[in-house]
Amino acid sequence: MRPGADNGKTLNLVVVTFIVAVFVFASPFHLLWMTPKTPWYLPYLIWLGVIVMTGIVQYWRGRNEL
């Protein structure tokens, strides 16, 4: 089996997605979206963004790499 031409590109996207998720949820940045004045659904929107980013990366990878 021949490896895909963009394996490095998808790996970079996976790493970027992971770094963004860690930055949002495990850094002092989370204090900005955890203040009492933010809407209750904001953490869910942030999680949805992480899930969508992961889905886009998986879509770009293609079905042959599963």
LUMZAVEX-468408 format. One record per atom (N, C-alpha, C): atom name; residue number from 1; x, y, z. Coordinates in steps of 0.001 Angstrom, whole numbers, plus 524288, in hexadecimal, padded with zeros to 5 digits. Layout:
BEGIN
pt atom: CA	n: NUM	c1: X	c2: Y	c3: Z
...
END
This chain:
BEGIN
pt atom: N	n: 1	c1: 80333	c2: 7FB6D	c3: 80000
pt atom: CA	n: 1	c1: 80000	c2: 80000	c3: 80000
pt atom: C	n: 1	c1: 80369	c2: 804DF	c3: 80000
pt atom: N	n: 2	c1: 80211	c2: 80885	c3: 7FCCB
pt atom: CA	n: 2	c1: 8050F	c2: 80D54	c3: 7FC5B
pt atom: C	n: 2	c1: 802ED	c2: 8116C	c3: 80024
pt atom: N	n: 3	c1: 8064B	c2: 813F9	c3: 80332
pt atom: CA	n: 3	c1: 80455	c2: 81803	c3: 806C1
pt atom: C	n: 3	c1: 80249	c2: 81CB1	c3: 803B8
pt atom: N	n: 4	c1: 7FEB4	c2: 81F7B	c3: 80619
pt atom: CA	n: 4	c1: 7FC73	c2: 82417	c3: 803A1
pt atom: C	n: 4	c1: 80068	c2: 8286C	c3: 802EE
pt atom: N	n: 5	c1: 7FF4E	c2: 82BDB	c3: 7FF56
pt atom: CA	n: 5	c1: 802F8	c2: 83009	c3: 7FE20
pt atom: C	n: 5	c1: 802FB	c2: 83450	c3: 8023F
pt atom: N	n: 6	c1: 7FEA5	c2: 834D8	c3: 80526
pt atom: CA	n: 6	c1: 7FE4E	c2: 8392B	c3: 808D9
pt atom: C	n: 6	c1: 7FE49	c2: 83758	c3: 80E80
pt atom: N	n: 7	c1: 80107	c2: 83313	c3: 80FBC
pt atom: CA	n: 7	c1: 80135	c2: 8312E	c3: 8151E
pt atom: C	n: 7	c1: 8037F	c2: 83541	c3: 818D0
pt atom: N	n: 8	c1: 8076D	c2: 83807	c3: 81728
pt atom: CA	n: 8	c1: 809BB	c2: 83C13	c3: 81A69
pt atom: C	n: 8	c1: 80608	c2: 8408F	c3: 81B5D
pt atom: N	n: 9	c1: 802F5	c2: 841DF	c3: 81774
pt atom: CA	n: 9	c1: 7FF3A	c2: 84626	c3: 817FA
pt atom: C	n: 9	c1: 7FAF9	c2: 844C9	c3: 81BE7
pt atom: N	n: 10	c1: 7F8D9	c2: 84005	c3: 81B92
pt atom: CA	n: 10	c1: 7F4BD	c2: 83E94	c3: 81F47
pt atom: C	n: 10	c1: 7F6ED	c2: 83DF9	c3: 824C6
pt atom: N	n: 11	c1: 7FBB5	c2: 83C2D	c3: 8253F
pt atom: CA	n: 11	c1: 7FE13	c2: 83BD7	c3: 82A67
pt atom: C	n: 11	c1: 7FEAE	c2: 84141	c3: 82CBC
pt atom: N	n: 12	c1: 8003A	c2: 84505	c3: 82992
pt atom: CA	n: 12	c1: 800AF	c2: 84A5F	c3: 82B75
pt atom: C	n: 12	c1: 7FB65	c2: 84C75	c3: 82D30
pt atom: N	n: 13	c1: 7F73F	c2: 84B3E	c3: 82A4F
pt atom: CA	n: 13	c1: 7F20E	c2: 84D0D	c3: 82BC7
pt atom: C	n: 13	c1: 7F03A	c2: 84A90	c3: 830E3
pt atom: N	n: 14	c1: 7F18C	c2: 8459F	c3: 831AB
pt atom: CA	n: 14	c1: 7F035	c2: 84305	c3: 83691
pt atom: C	n: 14	c1: 7F30C	c2: 845A0	c3: 83B17
pt atom: N	n: 15	c1: 7F7F3	c2: 846C1	c3: 83A64
pt atom: CA	n: 15	c1: 7FB07	c2: 84947	c3: 83E81
pt atom: C	n: 15	c1: 7F8E7	c2: 84EC0	c3: 83F9F
pt atom: N	n: 16	c1: 7F795	c2: 851AC	c3: 83B9B
pt atom: CA	n: 16	c1: 7F56C	c2: 856EE	c3: 83C5B
pt atom: C	n: 16	c1: 7F03A	c2: 8569F	c3: 83F38
pt atom: N	n: 17	c1: 7ECE1	c2: 852EC	c3: 83DD3
pt atom: CA	n: 17	c1: 7E7E2	c2: 85242	c3: 84084
pt atom: C	n: 17	c1: 7E8B8	c2: 85104	c3: 84644
pt atom: N	n: 18	c1: 7EC66	c2: 84D8D	c3: 8476C
pt atom: CA	n: 18	c1: 7ED93	c2: 84C2E	c3: 84CD5
pt atom: C	n: 18	c1: 7EFA4	c2: 850E3	c3: 84FDB
pt atom: N	n: 19	c1: 7F319	c2: 853D6	c3: 84D7F
pt atom: CA	n: 19	c1: 7F557	c2: 8586B	c3: 85021
pt atom: C	n: 19	c1: 7F12D	c2: 85C7D	c3: 8513C
pt atom: N	n: 20	c1: 7EDA5	c2: 85D55	c3: 84D7B
pt atom: CA	n: 20	c1: 7E964	c2: 86116	c3: 84E4E
pt atom: C	n: 20	c1: 7E5E8	c2: 85F45	c3: 852C9
pt atom: N	n: 21	c1: 7E494	c2: 85A40	c3: 852EC
pt atom: CA	n: 21	c1: 7E14A	c2: 85835	c3: 85725
pt atom: C	n: 21	c1: 7E3F3	c2: 858C8	c3: 85C71
pt atom: N	n: 22	c1: 7E8F2	c2: 8578D	c3: 85CB3
pt atom: CA	n: 22	c1: 7EBCC	c2: 85823	c3: 861A5
pt atom: C	n: 22	c1: 7EC13	c2: 85DDB	c3: 86333
pt atom: N	n: 23	c1: 7ECFE	c2: 8613C	c3: 85F77
pt atom: CA	n: 23	c1: 7ED4D	c2: 866D6	c3: 8609C
pt atom: C	n: 23	c1: 7E828	c2: 868DE	c3: 862CD
pt atom: N	n: 24	c1: 7E3D7	c2: 86733	c3: 8608A
pt atom: CA	n: 24	c1: 7DEBF	c2: 8692F	c3: 86234
pt atom: C	n: 24	c1: 7DD25	c2: 866F6	c3: 86785
pt atom: N	n: 25	c1: 7DE31	c2: 861F9	c3: 86879
pt atom: CA	n: 25	c1: 7DC2B	c2: 85F7C	c3: 86D26
pt atom: C	n: 25	c1: 7E00F	c2: 85F0E	c3: 871A0
pt atom: N	n: 26	c1: 7E508	c2: 85F84	c3: 870B5
pt atom: CA	n: 26	c1: 7E8CF	c2: 85EA0	c3: 874EA
pt atom: C	n: 26	c1: 7EC70	c2: 86334	c3: 875E1
pt atom: N	n: 27	c1: 7EB67	c2: 8679C	c3: 873A1
pt atom: CA	n: 27	c1: 7EEC1	c2: 86C25	c3: 87478
pt atom: C	n: 27	c1: 7EBB7	c2: 87045	c3: 8778A
pt atom: N	n: 28	c1: 7EE3E	c2: 87466	c3: 87909
pt atom: CA	n: 28	c1: 7EB62	c2: 878A0	c3: 87BA8
pt atom: C	n: 28	c1: 7E730	c2: 87B14	c3: 87823
pt atom: N	n: 29	c1: 7E73D	c2: 879D5	c3: 87327
pt atom: CA	n: 29	c1: 7E351	c2: 87BD4	c3: 86F8F
pt atom: C	n: 29	c1: 7DDCF	c2: 87A19	c3: 8711A
pt atom: N	n: 30	c1: 7DD60	c2: 87595	c3: 873AB
pt atom: CA	n: 30	c1: 7D82F	c2: 873B0	c3: 87528
pt atom: C	n: 30	c1: 7D582	c2: 8774E	c3: 87917
pt atom: N	n: 31	c1: 7D863	c2: 87A89	c3: 87BC6
pt atom: CA	n: 31	c1: 7D601	c2: 87E32	c3: 87F78
pt atom: C	n: 31	c1: 7D2B4	c2: 8824E	c3: 87CAD
pt atom: N	n: 32	c1: 7D3F9	c2: 8836C	c3: 877BC
pt atom: CA	n: 32	c1: 7D0EA	c2: 88739	c3: 874CF
pt atom: C	n: 32	c1: 7CB75	c2: 88539	c3: 87386
pt atom: N	n: 33	c1: 7CB01	c2: 88036	c3: 8724F
pt atom: CA	n: 33	c1: 7C5DB	c2: 87E34	c3: 870F1
pt atom: C	n: 33	c1: 7C30A	c2: 87BB1	c3: 87589
pt atom: N	n: 34	c1: 7C569	c2: 87BD1	c3: 87A2B
pt atom: CA	n: 34	c1: 7C2D7	c2: 879B6	c3: 87ECF
pt atom: C	n: 34	c1: 7C0E0	c2: 87DFB	c3: 88278
pt atom: N	n: 35	c1: 7C0F1	c2: 882D0	c3: 880DC
pt atom: CA	n: 35	c1: 7BEFB	c2: 88705	c3: 88432
pt atom: C	n: 35	c1: 7B90E	c2: 8869F	c3: 884B4
pt atom: N	n: 36	c1: 7B6D7	c2: 888A1	c3: 888D9
pt atom: CA	n: 36	c1: 7B12E	c2: 88837	c3: 889AA
pt atom: C	n: 36	c1: 7ADE2	c2: 88B09	c3: 88587
pt atom: N	n: 37	c1: 7B019	c2: 88ED0	c3: 882D4
pt atom: CA	n: 37	c1: 7AD06	c2: 891C8	c3: 87F09
pt atom: C	n: 37	c1: 7AC9A	c2: 88F22	c3: 879B4
pt atom: N	n: 38	c1: 7AF83	c2: 88AFE	c3: 878CE
pt atom: CA	n: 38	c1: 7AF31	c2: 88858	c3: 873C0
pt atom: C	n: 38	c1: 7AA5E	c2: 884DB	c3: 873A0
pt atom: N	n: 39	c1: 7A833	c2: 883F2	c3: 86EFD
pt atom: CA	n: 39	c1: 7A393	c2: 88091	c3: 86EA5
pt atom: C	n: 39	c1: 7A4CF	c2: 87AF3	c3: 87045
pt atom: N	n: 40	c1: 7A0DA	c2: 8783C	c3: 8722C
pt atom: CA	n: 40	c1: 7A196	c2: 872F2	c3: 87435
pt atom: C	n: 40	c1: 7A354	c2: 86F26	c3: 87001
pt atom: N	n: 41	c1: 7A223	c2: 87040	c3: 86B20
pt atom: CA	n: 41	c1: 7A33F	c2: 86C94	c3: 866E7
pt atom: C	n: 41	c1: 7A899	c2: 86D6A	c3: 86461
pt atom: N	n: 42	c1: 7AB88	c2: 87131	c3: 86618
pt atom: CA	n: 42	c1: 7B09F	c2: 87243	c3: 863B6
pt atom: C	n: 42	c1: 7B46A	c2: 86DA6	c3: 86411
pt atom: N	n: 43	c1: 7B4E6	c2: 86AEA	c3: 8687F
pt atom: CA	n: 43	c1: 7B867	c2: 86654	c3: 86889
pt atom: C	n: 43	c1: 7B6BB	c2: 86227	c3: 86495
pt atom: N	n: 44	c1: 7B19E	c2: 86193	c3: 863E5
pt atom: CA	n: 44	c1: 7AFC4	c2: 85DBC	c3: 86019
pt atom: C	n: 44	c1: 7B111	c2: 85F63	c3: 85A81
pt atom: N	n: 45	c1: 7B0D8	c2: 8646B	c3: 85972
pt atom: CA	n: 45	c1: 7B25E	c2: 86653	c3: 85440
pt atom: C	n: 45	c1: 7B833	c2: 8657D	c3: 85346
pt atom: N	n: 46	c1: 7BB4D	c2: 86637	c3: 8574B
pt atom: CA	n: 46	c1: 7C0F0	c2: 8655F	c3: 856B5
pt atom: C	n: 46	c1: 7C204	c2: 85FA0	c3: 855AE
pt atom: N	n: 47	c1: 7BF66	c2: 85C24	c3: 85896
pt atom: CA	n: 47	c1: 7C006	c2: 8568E	c3: 85798
pt atom: C	n: 47	c1: 7BE2B	c2: 8552B	c3: 8521D
pt atom: N	n: 48	c1: 7B9E3	c2: 8577B	c3: 85074
pt atom: CA	n: 48	c1: 7B7F2	c2: 85685	c3: 84B28
pt atom: C	n: 48	c1: 7BBFF	c2: 8582C	c3: 84719
pt atom: N	n: 49	c1: 7BE9A	c2: 85C8F	c3: 84809
pt atom: CA	n: 49	c1: 7C2BA	c2: 85E42	c3: 84478
pt atom: C	n: 49	c1: 7C732	c2: 85A5F	c3: 8442E
pt atom: N	n: 50	c1: 7C8BF	c2: 85840	c3: 848A7
pt atom: CA	n: 50	c1: 7CCEE	c2: 85456	c3: 848B4
pt atom: C	n: 50	c1: 7CB31	c2: 84F6C	c3: 845C6
pt atom: N	n: 51	c1: 7C659	c2: 84DC4	c3: 84691
pt atom: CA	n: 51	c1: 7C453	c2: 84921	c3: 843EF
pt atom: C	n: 51	c1: 7C3FD	c2: 84A06	c3: 83E12
pt atom: N	n: 52	c1: 7C23F	c2: 84E9F	c3: 83C7B
pt atom: CA	n: 52	c1: 7C1EB	c2: 84FD7	c3: 836DD
pt atom: C	n: 52	c1: 7C759	c2: 84FEF	c3: 83472
pt atom: N	n: 53	c1: 7CB1F	c2: 8523F	c3: 83727
pt atom: CA	n: 53	c1: 7D077	c2: 8524A	c3: 8351D
pt atom: C	n: 53	c1: 7D287	c2: 84CBE	c3: 83473
pt atom: N	n: 54	c1: 7D15F	c2: 84959	c3: 83839
pt atom: CA	n: 54	c1: 7D30F	c2: 843E6	c3: 837DA
pt atom: C	n: 54	c1: 7D065	c2: 84133	c3: 8334A
pt atom: N	n: 55	c1: 7CB62	c2: 84248	c3: 8328A
pt atom: CA	n: 55	c1: 7C88B	c2: 84000	c3: 82E25
pt atom: C	n: 55	c1: 7CAB2	c2: 841BD	c3: 828EB
pt atom: N	n: 56	c1: 7CC27	c2: 846A4	c3: 82880
pt atom: CA	n: 56	c1: 7CE66	c2: 848A2	c3: 823A0
pt atom: C	n: 56	c1: 7D39C	c2: 845F2	c3: 82282
pt atom: N	n: 57	c1: 7D6CC	c2: 8454C	c3: 8268E
pt atom: CA	n: 57	c1: 7DBCA	c2: 842A0	c3: 825D1
pt atom: C	n: 57	c1: 7DAE0	c2: 83D07	c3: 82414
pt atom: N	n: 58	c1: 7D729	c2: 83A5B	c3: 82675
pt atom: CA	n: 58	c1: 7D605	c2: 834FE	c3: 824F0
pt atom: C	n: 58	c1: 7D3E5	c2: 834B5	c3: 81F60
pt atom: N	n: 59	c1: 7D0CB	c2: 83880	c3: 81DCF
pt atom: CA	n: 59	c1: 7CEB4	c2: 8389A	c3: 81885
pt atom: C	n: 59	c1: 7D315	c2: 8395E	c3: 81489
pt atom: N	n: 60	c1: 7D6CC	c2: 83CCB	c3: 815C5
pt atom: CA	n: 60	c1: 7DB28	c2: 83DC6	c3: 8122E
pt atom: C	n: 60	c1: 7DEBD	c2: 83912	c3: 811C8
pt atom: N	n: 61	c1: 7DF09	c2: 835F5	c3: 815E1
pt atom: CA	n: 61	c1: 7E259	c2: 8314F	c3: 815C5
pt atom: C	n: 61	c1: 7E06C	c2: 82D63	c3: 811C9
pt atom: N	n: 62	c1: 7DB5E	c2: 82D08	c3: 81137
pt atom: CA	n: 62	c1: 7D932	c2: 82945	c3: 80D88
pt atom: C	n: 62	c1: 7D7AD	c2: 82431	c3: 8102C
pt atom: N	n: 63	c1: 7D4A7	c2: 82123	c3: 80D8C
pt atom: CA	n: 63	c1: 7D2B2	c2: 81C53	c3: 80FCA
pt atom: C	n: 63	c1: 7D6AC	c2: 817E8	c3: 80F8E
pt atom: N	n: 64	c1: 7DA8D	c2: 81832	c3: 80C2F
pt atom: CA	n: 64	c1: 7DE46	c2: 813F6	c3: 80B87
pt atom: C	n: 64	c1: 7E211	c2: 8135F	c3: 8100B
pt atom: N	n: 65	c1: 7E28D	c2: 81756	c3: 8134E
pt atom: CA	n: 65	c1: 7E653	c2: 81727	c3: 81792
pt atom: C	n: 65	c1: 7E3F7	c2: 81542	c3: 81CA7
pt atom: N	n: 66	c1: 7DF0E	c2: 813D9	c3: 81CC2
pt atom: CA	n: 66	c1: 7DC87	c2: 81227	c3: 821A4
pt atom: C	n: 66	c1: 7DE20	c2: 80CDC	c3: 8233C
END
